[in-house]
């Protein structure tokens, strides 16, 4: 209110005099109007200027944001704009989020191997690191053929603590991923390892590996993807942000992209 009074009467009394009487600083007065001018400029961005910001967000998120999240990101970055305007502008220029694809089973739970109990029981909130790791496998296609990605995620930090890529979806894939996690985290003891009931996780080699690391094994109920929702969510995000709409020519190119995404972006 004091700054507005000074602005209205600047032709009557000098600004310095008004500031002294009203007990405000001259620097503060000027900063206030610089900020107001800057905000006004952001509010009145042209469509072309706003489109530059939208395309930048779209590129940074690898096409992961639709108009609602793009609008919220613009606000977070200080660009005040109506959500209807963002939606209309993105529709006009064909800017949209990459869609999710249908779930495909990658592990075989139809076997007679021993099944571990569901010790996790959807308790996805953990108070300390290296107490619970969840693991899963997904498939990714290239023009050269398939690659399979196995990961282990720490429920405390939600970071990928171990991962492995292979052209074969077998027990060695998950053993190598767990080995990588243990080496990365300094071989913590007592970790609860939770996965689905896939044959790779029920195989004797993997069970013995868990026992050798003094860890405990837990498994989801058969056919219930919600029991391992954190891993499923990671794979959905990875494919939406990195894979969909981006044809990969070779397995080598995919390996580079997966490494960059997990180690440089996601983690």
N, C-alpha and C positions, 0 to 999 in steps of 0.2 A: 504493500500500500504506500509506503514512504517513497519508493522508487517511482511509482506511478504519479505521485504528487509532484515530485521533482520534475518529471518529464513534462507535465502539464504546465508548469510555471517556469520553465527554463528560459523563456523570453522575458520574464519579469524580473527574476533574481538570478544571479550567477549560480551555477551548479555547486561550486565550492562552498558558497555561503549557505545554501539550502542544506547541503550535507552536514555542515558543522552544526546548524541549528537543530536538525533532525537527528543528530548523533549517528550518522552512518558514514562509511568511508566513501571517498570518491572512486577508489578502485572497485569497491563492491558495486557501486552504481553502474559503472561501465561494464563490469563482468555480467551483471544481470541482463543488460540489453544485448550483449553479445550472445549469451545463451538463448535469449528469446528469439533473436534473429536466426540463430542456427536451427532452433526447433521449428520455426516457421518455414525455413527452407526445406527441412526434411518432410514437413507435412505437405508441401506443395511440389513434390517431385513430379517431373513429367513422366509419362508412361515409358518413354525410352530409358530414362534414368532408373526408374523402378525396375524395369525389365532386366537391366544389368545386374542389380542386386539379386533378383530372383534367380537368374541364370547362375550367378556365383554360388548361391546356396545349393542349387540343384547339382552343380558340378562337385561341390565339396562333399555332399552327402551321397554322391554316385547315384543320383536319381531316387534316393530313398524317401524323400519328403513329397507328399501331396500338398495341395494348397493350404490345408489347416495348419500343418506343422511349419510350412514355409512362412505363413503369416505370423505365427508365434515367434519364429526365429528372427524375422524382420523387426518385430517389436523389441525383442531382446537386444538387438543390435542398435536400437535407437531410431529406427525408421518407423515413424508413426503413419500407418496407412490402414484403410478399411479392409476387412477381410473379403468383402464382396468384390472390391477392386482387384485384389490379388487373385481371387478365384477366376474372375473374368479374363484378366490378362494372361494367366497361365493357360486357360482354355483356348484363347485366341491363338496362342503360339505353340500349342500342342505340348506343353510342359506338364508332365504327370509323373506320379510315382510308379516305379516298376511293380507290377503285380506279383503276388505270391503264386507259386505253383502247387499243384496237388501233392499231398504227402505220398511218398513211396517207401515201402518197407525195405530196409537194407540188411536187417539181421533175421536169421531163421530161428524162431522160437519153437518150432515143431520138431522136438528131439527128445531123447530119453535121458539126457545128461542131468546130473543133480542141479537143483535150483536153490539159490540162496534166499533166505527170508527178506521181506521188505522192511529193513531196519530204518530206512530214512522216513518212510511213511509221509512223504510230501512236506517234511519240515525243511523248507528251503532257506530259512533264515538262520544263519550260523554266527556265533559271537566271536570266533577266532579263526585265523587262517590255518590251512592244512588240517582241518578237522573232518571235512567232508568234500570229496571230489565226485563229480558226476561225469560219466563218460557215455559217448555214443559214436555212431558211424554215419556218414552220409556219402552220397555219390555225386560226382561232378563230371560232366561230359565235355570232351574237347573234340575237335575235328579228327584228332589222332586216335581217340578212344577214351575209355573211362579211367578216372582216378577215384580212389576211395580215401576219405579223410576221417581219421579217428582222433578224438580230442578228449581231454580231461579238464574239467572246469572246477576251480575252487569256489564253493558256494559263498565263502566269506567276501572275497573280492570280486567274484565273477570273472576273474582272469583265466585265460587258457594257460594252465600250468604245464601241459604236455600235449604234443600232437604228432601225428605221423601220416604221411601220404604213401599210398601203394597202388599198384595196378591190380592187386589181388585183395579180395575181401576175405581174409582168413584170420586165424588166431594169431599169427605173427604180427599182423597189423596192430592189434590192440596191445599185445605184449610190448612192442616197440614204443607205442605211445605212452604206456604206463612207465616204462623204463626211463623215457625222456622226462616225464614229470618228476619222478623220484630223484633223478640226477639234478634237475633244475632246482628242486626245493630242498635239497640236502638230506634226502632219505628220512623224512619225518615218520615216526612210528605211531601206530594206532589210528591211521587215517581210515575213514569209512569210504569205501569205493562203491558207488552206486551206479548200476547200469540197467539195461533191459535184460531179457532172458535169452538174448541171442546166443547161438552156439559158440561164437567166438569167446564170449565171456564165461561160458560154462565149461569150456575145454580145460582139460587137466593142466596144460601148460600155464594158462592164465591163473587158475586157482592156486597152483603151486607158487607162482610169482607173487601173488598177493600174500600168501602165507610167509614167503621168504622175506618180504618187506615188513612183516609184522603188522599188516593192515587187516581190515575187516571187510567182508563182502556183503553187499546188499543188492537186491534186484527188484525191479518194478513187477507189478502183477502182469500176467500175460495179456497182451493186446491193449494195455492201458498206457497211452502215450503221456497222459497227464502226470503219471508218477515220475516222469523224467522231463518235466516241462522246461526246465532251464536249458538243458542241452538242445531240445527241439527248438526253443526260441532263438538260441545262438545260430543254429544252422539256417533258420528262416531269414534272420537278419543278414547273415553272410551272403546267402544266395541273392537276396534282393538288392543288396548294396554292391556286390562284386561280380556276380555271375550273370544274372538275367539281363538280356539285351546286349551282352558283350561276348560275341563268339570268340572262343579261344582256339587257335590253330594247333597248338602242340601241348603235350603234357608238361614240357619244360617251362613253357610260358605260364601255365597254371600254377606250377610249383612256386614260381617267383611271385605271382600275385597273391597266393595264399600266405606265403611268408611275410610279404609286405603288409597284408591286411591284419594278420594276427599280431605280429611283433611290433609293427610301427603304428598301426591305427587302433585296433581293438584293445590291445593290452595297454 
